[in-house]
Amino acid sequence: SDVYKRQGINAEYMGKQILMHQVPSRYCILFFLLLLGITSASRFGQLSVTSPKALISQIGDSSQDIDFILANYGEVHFGKVFHGEVVVADPITACVELFNKISKPEETIVLAERGECSFVTKSHNAQIAGASLLITMNEQKQQNLSSLMIVDDGSGLTSSLKIPSIMINYREGALIRDYLKQNPNDSVVLTLKFEWPQEKSSEITTFISVSDTYSYDMLNELKPFLQKLDEVEENYYTLKVHYVLWHCVDCELYDDYQSNYNPNCWSGGRYCAPDPDGDGPQTGRDIVNQILVQLCLRDLSLTVWWDYVVRYRSNCLIGDKNIKDCSNEIIQAMDIPTQTVIDCVEASFEGTSRELSDNKLLREEKQAQDASHIVVWPQLLINKMTYRGNLKGDFMFEAICDSLLEAPSVCTQVKEEKPQVMGNIDVKEPSSMTSVLFCTLVGLTAFLGVFFLYQRRRFQRDMHKEMTLQISSAVSHYVRMHDSSFDLKLDRDRETRKLVEAEYY
């Protein structure tokens, strides 16, 4: 389960669901297909060959983009255009530290072949080598990229990965690889832009698990940036919050949801959750009940819901606390009418029996989950497209801003407040103080230079009085000019550099 803990598939929950319900083998096969990341296709931007023309003609029409999928980790700067030169990884699979000598890290793309190690490992090694982007070429010639999802491998590296990672089809990858192999003195330049479908108002949808701390962490990262948009008069976004649910396969196949034997389910097995404490007193039904409480608070007021989930994360997901008791304590502390919540939960069941009656709130959540093909969580959708990349607030906000036809000024302000990272390089705009310091240094250098030349000329006149006037004049007017350049020193100490996470094989 640790493999999928962060931004990955909750294998522990899936495994419990299989064991709990004795799912037939054909459904186990489906489960493992989900672990490989089968999901709906999403287009995250445009990737094309800029040069050389010979390679463009081999790949196809120059206006035709190269299909790719984006990894579920790394820092992705949406709305920005990146041009980079491709180098083939050495070794080609990028499963160990690369031998490539990268001289321009801010402009370098590493191309690697899929296989032998996880995508995260490849991304980590590409970043250590100094690349700004990793492209992995699929090794299966006929496989559809839309059936794949690149997720965390559980190694713990993804939290420090700075570079984005994508995968392309075998055909385009092989053409780029072979061209560079056959033309070692030529360069291949790609242009990549990460972008979202744009709307006047961004539709933000979250899918979270009520028992998953990372789900609440994502919400906490997102909240302050949404508050910045709330300060603007126009409505720049709408927020929809959904919860992940399970269902009992056996209950559907053999009992048509007419049995109440499963202690982890309500509504005859339509809506379930894994047992939160194993042999302890709580069951999956307590988790489903908590989902209903949070749904009722969400529908009551998003402001109340935000306050509640922050407190629930801090107080109820630590240790072996009783879910119901902890929830009631928070509701009372917030002065929320307890009976209002109870009535909402009871009214959501379309019958007199929780064990067998369907539930309209849970049904809507399950339908939303199925319609969006949610198999990993926490998950963020922007304008109905699944977000990929770092779940830090500023990166999610950057994607939200890019999804707006006319972004407010607060979007620009947030971008200016943080360094824009390209690969391993922080590119910062010079501040006014930096400009003053630079000008001061230039002026001081010019003064010292003039003073030195003056003293030199005076010394020469004293020591060479016998020289002719013409020569003295020529020497006195001779000034050597040096073009100066300002180099940005890059810290490339591998021992102090943080490592980053990556995905599956």
C-alpha positions as CSV (number, residue, x, y, z in Angstrom):
1,S,0.0,0.0,0.0
2,D,2.9,2.4,0.6
3,V,3.7,2.2,-3.1
4,Y,0.6,4.1,-3.9
5,K,0.3,6.2,-0.7
6,R,0.9,9.6,-2.2
7,Q,-0.8,10.6,-5.5
8,G,-1.1,7.0,-6.3
9,I,-3.6,4.2,-6.3
10,N,-4.9,3.2,-2.9
11,A,-3.9,-0.4,-3.2
12,E,-4.6,-1.1,0.5
13,Y,-8.2,0.0,0.1
14,M,-8.5,-2.0,-3.1
15,G,-6.9,-5.0,-1.6
16,K,-9.2,-4.9,1.4
17,Q,-12.2,-4.6,-0.9
18,I,-11.1,-7.8,-2.8
19,L,-10.5,-9.7,0.4
20,M,-13.5,-8.4,2.1
21,H,-15.9,-9.4,-0.6
22,Q,-14.2,-12.4,-2.1
23,V,-14.2,-10.8,-5.6
24,P,-14.2,-13.3,-8.5
25,S,-10.9,-13.7,-10.3
26,R,-12.1,-11.7,-13.4
27,Y,-12.6,-8.7,-11.1
28,C,-9.1,-9.2,-9.6
29,I,-7.8,-8.9,-13.1
30,L,-9.7,-5.6,-13.5
31,F,-8.2,-4.4,-10.2
32,F,-4.6,-5.0,-11.4
33,L,-5.4,-3.3,-14.7
34,L,-6.5,-0.3,-12.7
35,L,-3.2,-0.4,-10.8
36,L,-1.5,0.0,-14.2
37,G,-3.3,3.3,-14.5
38,I,-6.1,2.8,-17.0
39,T,-8.0,6.1,-17.2
40,S,-9.6,8.4,-19.6
41,A,-7.5,10.4,-22.1
42,S,-6.6,14.0,-21.4
43,R,-4.6,16.3,-23.5
44,F,-2.2,18.4,-21.4
45,G,-0.7,20.6,-24.1
46,Q,1.3,20.5,-27.4
47,L,4.6,18.8,-28.2
48,S,6.2,19.2,-31.6
49,V,9.6,19.0,-33.4
50,T,11.0,22.4,-34.2
51,S,14.1,21.2,-36.0
52,P,15.6,19.6,-38.0
53,K,13.3,19.6,-41.1
54,A,14.4,16.1,-42.0
55,L,13.0,14.7,-38.8
56,I,9.9,16.8,-39.0
57,S,9.1,15.2,-42.4
58,Q,9.7,11.7,-41.0
59,I,7.3,12.3,-38.1
60,G,4.7,13.9,-40.3
61,D,3.2,17.3,-41.0
62,S,5.0,20.0,-39.0
63,S,1.6,21.2,-37.7
64,Q,0.9,17.8,-36.2
65,D,1.5,17.5,-32.5
66,I,3.2,14.5,-30.9
67,D,0.8,12.7,-28.5
68,F,2.0,12.4,-24.9
69,I,0.8,11.8,-21.4
70,L,2.0,13.7,-18.3
71,A,3.3,12.2,-15.1
72,N,1.4,12.6,-11.9
73,Y,4.4,14.3,-10.2
74,G,7.0,17.0,-10.9
75,E,6.6,20.8,-11.2
76,V,4.6,21.6,-14.3
77,H,4.3,25.2,-15.4
78,F,1.1,25.5,-17.3
79,G,0.7,28.3,-19.9
80,K,4.5,28.4,-20.6
81,V,6.4,27.4,-23.7
82,F,9.6,25.4,-23.4
83,H,12.2,24.8,-26.2
84,G,14.8,22.2,-25.5
85,E,17.5,20.1,-27.2
86,V,17.1,16.4,-26.9
87,V,19.9,14.1,-25.7
88,V,19.5,10.3,-25.6
89,A,20.0,9.0,-22.1
90,D,23.2,7.1,-21.4
91,P,22.4,4.4,-20.5
92,I,19.3,4.4,-22.6
93,T,16.9,3.2,-19.8
94,A,18.1,5.9,-17.4
95,C,17.9,3.4,-14.5
96,V,21.2,4.5,-13.1
97,E,23.1,7.8,-12.9
98,L,23.5,9.1,-16.4
99,F,26.9,9.5,-18.1
100,N,25.6,12.4,-20.2
101,K,27.5,15.7,-19.8
102,I,24.8,18.3,-20.0
103,S,26.1,21.8,-20.6
104,K,22.8,23.7,-20.9
105,P,20.5,22.2,-18.2
106,E,17.8,24.9,-18.7
107,E,17.5,23.8,-22.4
108,T,18.0,20.1,-22.3
109,I,15.5,17.2,-22.7
110,V,16.5,13.7,-21.8
111,L,15.0,10.9,-23.9
112,A,14.9,7.5,-22.3
113,E,13.4,4.1,-23.1
114,R,10.7,2.5,-20.9
115,G,11.5,-0.5,-18.8
116,E,13.9,-2.0,-16.2
117,C,13.0,0.5,-13.5
118,S,10.2,2.9,-12.4
119,F,9.4,6.1,-14.2
120,V,10.3,7.9,-10.9
121,T,13.8,6.5,-11.0
122,K,14.2,7.7,-14.6
123,S,13.0,11.2,-13.7
124,H,15.3,11.3,-10.7
125,N,18.4,10.3,-12.7
126,A,17.5,12.8,-15.5
127,Q,17.1,15.6,-12.9
128,I,20.4,14.7,-11.2
129,A,22.1,14.9,-14.7
130,G,20.8,18.4,-15.1
131,A,17.8,18.0,-17.5
132,S,14.8,20.2,-17.5
133,L,12.4,17.5,-18.9
134,L,12.3,13.7,-19.2
135,I,10.6,12.1,-22.1
136,T,10.1,8.3,-21.9
137,M,9.3,6.5,-25.1
138,N,6.9,3.6,-24.8
139,E,8.4,0.2,-25.6
140,Q,5.1,-1.3,-26.8
141,K,4.6,-0.2,-30.4
142,Q,0.8,-0.5,-30.6
143,Q,-0.1,0.5,-27.0
144,N,-2.5,3.5,-26.7
145,L,-1.1,6.1,-24.4
146,S,-4.6,7.1,-23.2
147,S,-4.8,3.8,-21.4
148,L,-1.8,4.6,-19.2
149,M,-1.2,6.8,-16.1
150,I,2.2,7.6,-14.8
151,V,2.0,7.6,-11.0
152,D,4.2,7.6,-7.9
153,D,6.3,4.4,-7.2
154,G,6.3,4.9,-3.4
155,S,10.1,5.5,-3.2
156,G,9.6,8.9,-1.6
157,L,11.5,10.7,-4.3
158,T,8.5,12.5,-5.9
159,S,8.3,15.2,-3.2
160,S,11.6,16.7,-4.4
161,L,11.3,16.2,-8.2
162,K,11.4,19.5,-9.9
163,I,11.3,18.5,-13.6
164,P,8.2,17.4,-15.4
165,S,8.0,13.9,-17.1
166,I,6.1,12.8,-20.1
167,M,5.7,9.7,-22.2
168,I,5.4,9.5,-25.9
169,N,4.6,6.7,-28.3
170,Y,7.3,4.3,-29.5
171,R,7.2,5.5,-33.1
172,E,8.1,9.1,-32.5
173,G,10.5,8.2,-29.7
174,A,12.3,5.7,-32.0
175,L,12.5,8.3,-34.8
176,I,14.1,10.9,-32.5
177,R,16.5,8.3,-31.0
178,D,17.6,6.9,-34.4
179,Y,18.0,10.3,-36.0
180,L,20.4,11.4,-33.2
181,K,22.3,8.1,-33.4
182,Q,22.7,8.5,-37.2
183,N,23.5,12.2,-37.1
184,P,25.6,12.7,-33.9
185,N,26.6,16.2,-34.9
186,D,23.0,17.4,-35.5
187,S,20.6,18.5,-32.8
188,V,16.9,17.8,-32.3
189,V,14.8,20.7,-30.8
190,L,11.4,20.2,-29.4
191,T,8.7,22.7,-28.4
192,L,6.4,21.9,-25.5
193,K,3.6,23.9,-24.0
194,F,1.4,22.7,-21.1
195,E,-2.0,24.1,-21.3
196,W,-5.7,23.7,-20.3
197,P,-9.0,24.1,-22.1
198,Q,-9.9,27.7,-21.2
199,E,-13.3,29.0,-20.0
200,K,-14.5,32.3,-18.6
201,S,-15.0,30.6,-15.2
202,S,-12.9,27.6,-14.2
203,E,-14.7,24.5,-13.0
204,I,-12.7,23.0,-10.2
205,T,-13.6,19.5,-9.1
206,T,-11.9,17.5,-6.3
207,F,-12.2,13.8,-5.5
208,I,-11.0,12.9,-2.0
209,S,-11.1,10.0,0.4
210,V,-12.6,10.8,3.8
211,S,-9.9,8.7,5.5
212,D,-6.9,9.8,3.5
213,T,-4.6,12.5,5.0
214,Y,-3.2,13.4,1.6
215,S,-6.7,14.3,0.4
216,Y,-7.0,16.9,3.2
217,D,-3.4,18.1,2.6
218,M,-4.4,18.8,-1.1
219,L,-7.4,20.8,0.1
220,N,-5.2,22.8,2.6
221,E,-2.8,23.6,-0.2
222,L,-5.5,24.8,-2.5
223,K,-7.6,26.8,-0.1
224,P,-5.5,30.0,0.4
225,F,-5.2,30.4,-3.4
226,L,-8.9,30.0,-4.0
227,Q,-9.4,32.7,-1.3
228,K,-7.3,35.0,-3.4
229,L,-9.8,34.5,-6.3
230,D,-12.6,35.1,-3.8
231,E,-11.3,38.5,-3.1
232,V,-11.9,39.5,-6.8
233,E,-15.4,40.7,-7.6
234,E,-16.0,38.5,-10.6
235,N,-16.8,34.8,-10.1
236,Y,-13.7,33.2,-11.6
237,Y,-14.3,29.6,-10.4
238,T,-16.8,27.1,-9.1
239,L,-15.8,24.4,-6.7
240,K,-17.3,20.9,-6.6
241,V,-16.2,18.4,-3.9
242,H,-16.7,14.7,-4.3
243,Y,-15.9,11.7,-2.2
244,V,-14.5,8.3,-3.2
245,L,-16.7,5.3,-2.5
246,W,-16.5,1.5,-3.0
247,H,-19.2,-1.0,-3.7
248,C,-19.6,-4.7,-2.9
249,V,-19.2,-6.8,-6.1
250,D,-20.6,-10.0,-4.6
251,C,-23.7,-8.1,-3.3
252,E,-24.4,-6.9,-6.8
253,L,-23.7,-10.2,-8.6
254,Y,-25.4,-12.6,-6.2
255,D,-28.0,-10.6,-4.1
256,D,-28.8,-7.6,-6.4
257,Y,-28.1,-5.4,-3.4
258,Q,-30.8,-7.1,-1.3
259,S,-28.5,-8.4,1.5
260,N,-27.3,-6.5,4.5
261,Y,-24.6,-9.1,5.6
262,N,-21.6,-6.8,4.9
263,P,-20.7,-4.7,7.9
264,N,-18.6,-2.3,5.8
265,C,-21.5,-1.3,3.5
266,W,-24.8,0.5,3.4
267,S,-27.7,0.2,0.9
268,G,-27.3,-3.5,0.4
269,G,-23.6,-3.1,-0.7
270,R,-24.0,-0.2,-3.1
271,Y,-21.8,2.1,-1.0
272,C,-18.9,0.7,1.0
273,A,-15.6,1.7,2.6
274,P,-12.7,-0.4,4.0
275,D,-12.7,-1.3,7.7
276,P,-10.7,1.6,9.3
277,D,-9.3,-0.4,12.3
278,G,-9.2,-4.1,11.4
279,D,-10.4,-6.0,14.4
280,G,-11.4,-2.9,16.2
281,P,-15.0,-1.8,17.0
282,Q,-15.3,0.5,13.9
283,T,-16.4,-0.6,10.5
284,G,-16.6,0.7,6.9
285,R,-20.2,1.8,7.7
286,D,-18.7,4.4,10.1
287,I,-16.6,5.8,7.2
288,V,-19.6,5.9,4.9
289,N,-21.6,7.7,7.7
290,Q,-18.7,10.3,7.9
291,I,-18.9,10.8,4.1
292,L,-22.6,11.6,4.5
293,V,-21.9,14.1,7.4
294,Q,-19.4,15.9,5.2
295,L,-21.7,15.9,2.2
296,C,-24.4,17.5,4.3
297,L,-22.0,20.1,5.6
298,R,-20.9,20.8,2.0
299,D,-24.4,21.3,0.9
300,L,-25.2,23.5,4.0
301,S,-22.3,25.9,3.3
302,L,-18.9,25.6,1.7
303,T,-17.5,27.9,4.3
304,V,-18.7,25.6,7.1
305,W,-17.5,22.6,5.2
306,W,-13.9,24.1,4.8
307,D,-13.7,24.8,8.5
308,Y,-15.0,21.3,9.4
309,V,-12.6,19.3,7.2
310,V,-9.6,21.3,8.5
311,R,-10.5,20.4,12.1
312,Y,-11.4,16.8,11.1
313,R,-7.9,16.4,9.5
314,S,-6.2,17.7,12.6
315,N,-8.2,15.9,15.3
316,C,-9.8,12.8,14.0
317,L,-7.2,11.2,11.7
318,I,-4.6,10.9,14.5
319,G,-4.4,7.7,16.5
320,D,-7.4,5.3,17.0
321,K,-10.1,7.9,17.7
322,N,-13.7,7.0,17.3
323,I,-14.9,8.6,14.1
324,K,-18.4,9.4,15.3
325,D,-17.4,10.8,18.7
326,C,-14.7,13.0,17.2
327,S,-17.0,14.3,14.5
328,N,-19.7,15.2,17.0
329,E,-17.2,17.1,19.1
330,I,-16.2,19.2,16.1
331,I,-19.8,19.9,15.1
332,Q,-20.6,21.0,18.7
333,A,-17.5,23.2,18.9
334,M,-18.5,24.9,15.6
335,D,-22.0,25.5,16.9
336,I,-23.5,23.6,14.1
337,P,-27.0,22.4,14.9
338,T,-26.5,18.6,15.4
339,Q,-30.1,17.8,14.6
340,T,-29.7,19.5,11.2
341,V,-26.9,17.2,10.3
342,I,-28.8,14.1,11.6
343,D,-31.9,15.0,9.6
344,C,-29.9,15.6,6.5
345,V,-28.2,12.2,6.7
346,E,-31.5,10.4,7.4
347,A,-33.3,12.2,4.6
348,S,-30.7,11.1,2.1
349,F,-31.9,7.4,2.4
350,E,-34.7,6.6,0.1
351,G,-36.4,4.2,2.5
352,T,-36.7,3.2,6.1
353,S,-33.6,0.9,6.2
354,R,-30.0,2.1,5.9
355,E,-29.0,-1.5,5.3
356,L,-31.0,-1.9,2.1
357,S,-32.4,1.5,1.0
358,D,-30.6,3.4,-1.7
359,N,-29.1,6.8,-0.8
360,K,-29.4,9.8,-3.2
361,L,-26.3,11.7,-1.9
362,L,-24.1,8.6,-2.1
363,R,-25.5,7.7,-5.5
364,E,-24.6,11.1,-6.9
365,E,-21.1,10.7,-5.6
366,K,-20.6,7.3,-7.1
367,Q,-22.0,8.5,-10.4
368,A,-19.5,11.4,-10.4
369,Q,-16.7,9.1,-9.5
370,D,-17.5,6.6,-12.3
371,A,-18.1,9.4,-14.9
372,S,-14.7,10.9,-14.3
373,H,-12.9,7.5,-14.2
374,I,-11.4,8.1,-10.8
375,V,-9.0,5.4,-9.8
376,V,-6.4,7.5,-8.0
377,W,-6.9,10.1,-5.3
378,P,-6.7,12.8,-4.2
379,Q,-7.6,14.0,-7.6
380,L,-8.1,17.5,-9.0
381,L,-10.0,18.2,-12.2
382,I,-9.9,21.6,-13.9
383,N,-12.5,22.3,-16.6
384,K,-13.2,18.5,-16.6
385,M,-9.5,17.6,-17.3
386,T,-7.5,15.7,-14.8
387,Y,-4.6,17.7,-13.2
388,R,-1.2,16.2,-13.3
389,G,1.9,17.3,-11.4
390,N,2.9,18.6,-8.0
391,L,0.0,19.0,-5.6
392,K,1.4,22.2,-4.1
393,G,-1.0,25.1,-4.0
394,D,1.0,27.5,-6.2
395,F,1.3,24.9,-9.0
396,M,-2.4,24.0,-8.9
397,F,-3.2,27.7,-8.9
398,E,-1.0,28.2,-11.9
399,A,-3.0,25.6,-13.8
400,I,-6.3,27.2,-12.7
401,C,-5.2,30.6,-13.9
402,D,-4.1,29.1,-17.2
403,S,-7.7,27.6,-17.6
404,L,-9.2,31.1,-17.5
405,L,-9.8,33.0,-20.8
406,E,-9.1,36.3,-18.9
407,A,-7.1,35.6,-15.7
408,P,-7.3,38.3,-13.0
409,S,-4.2,40.2,-11.9
410,V,-3.9,38.1,-8.8
411,C,-2.6,35.3,-11.1
412,T,0.3,37.4,-12.2
413,Q,1.0,38.5,-8.7
414,V,1.3,34.9,-7.4
415,K,3.6,34.0,-10.3
416,E,5.8,36.9,-9.6
417,E,6.0,36.0,-5.9
418,K,7.7,32.6,-6.6
419,P,10.7,31.6,-8.7
420,Q,9.8,30.1,-12.1
421,V,11.6,26.8,-12.1
422,M,12.9,25.3,-15.3
423,G,14.5,22.0,-14.6
424,N,17.1,22.4,-11.8
425,I,17.4,26.2,-12.3
426,D,15.5,28.9,-10.5
427,V,15.0,31.8,-12.9
428,K,14.1,34.9,-10.9
429,E,13.4,38.4,-12.1
430,P,16.0,40.9,-10.8
431,S,14.7,43.0,-8.0
432,S,15.1,46.8,-7.9
433,M,17.8,46.4,-5.2
434,T,19.6,44.0,-7.4
435,S,19.6,46.5,-10.2
436,V,20.9,49.3,-8.0
437,L,23.7,47.0,-6.7
438,F,24.6,46.0,-10.3
439,C,24.7,49.6,-11.4
440,T,26.9,50.6,-8.4
441,L,29.4,47.8,-9.2
442,V,29.6,48.8,-12.8
443,G,30.2,52.5,-11.9
444,L,32.8,51.6,-9.3
445,T,34.6,49.3,-11.8
446,A,34.5,52.1,-14.5
447,F,36.0,54.6,-12.0
448,L,38.8,52.3,-10.9
449,G,39.5,51.5,-14.6
450,V,39.8,55.2,-15.5
451,F,41.9,55.9,-12.4
452,F,44.2,53.0,-13.2
453,L,44.7,54.2,-16.8
454,Y,45.4,57.7,-15.6
455,Q,48.1,56.6,-13.2
456,R,49.5,54.3,-15.9
457,R,49.8,57.1,-18.4
458,R,51.3,59.5,-15.8
459,F,53.9,56.8,-14.9
460,Q,54.7,56.3,-18.6
461,R,55.2,60.0,-19.2
462,D,57.6,60.3,-16.3
463,M,59.6,57.2,-17.3
464,H,59.7,57.9,-21.0
465,K,60.3,61.6,-21.5
466,E,62.7,60.8,-24.3
467,M,59.9,59.3,-26.4
468,T,58.5,61.4,-29.2
469,L,55.3,63.5,-28.8
470,Q,53.6,61.4,-31.4
471,I,54.2,58.2,-29.6
472,S,53.2,59.7,-26.3
473,S,50.0,61.0,-27.8
474,A,49.2,57.6,-29.3
475,V,49.8,55.8,-26.0
476,S,47.8,58.4,-24.0
477,H,44.8,57.8,-26.2
478,Y,45.0,54.1,-26.2
479,V,42.2,52.5,-24.2
480,R,41.5,48.8,-24.2
481,M,37.8,47.9,-24.1
482,H,36.6,44.6,-22.6
483,D,33.2,43.2,-23.1
484,S,31.9,41.9,-19.8
485,S,29.3,39.3,-19.3
486,F,27.3,38.4,-16.2
487,D,27.2,34.7,-15.6
488,L,24.7,33.0,-13.4
489,K,26.5,30.5,-11.2
490,L,24.6,27.3,-10.8
491,D,24.8,25.2,-7.7
492,R,25.2,21.7,-9.1
493,D,26.3,20.0,-5.9
494,R,24.6,16.6,-6.2
495,E,25.0,15.9,-2.5
496,T,22.9,18.9,-1.4
497,R,20.3,18.5,-4.1
498,K,16.9,17.1,-3.0
499,L,15.7,14.1,-4.9
500,V,12.2,13.6,-6.4
501,E,9.5,11.0,-6.7
502,A,8.5,9.2,-9.9
503,E,5.9,6.8,-11.0
504,Y,5.5,3.2,-12.2
505,Y,7.3,1.0,-14.7
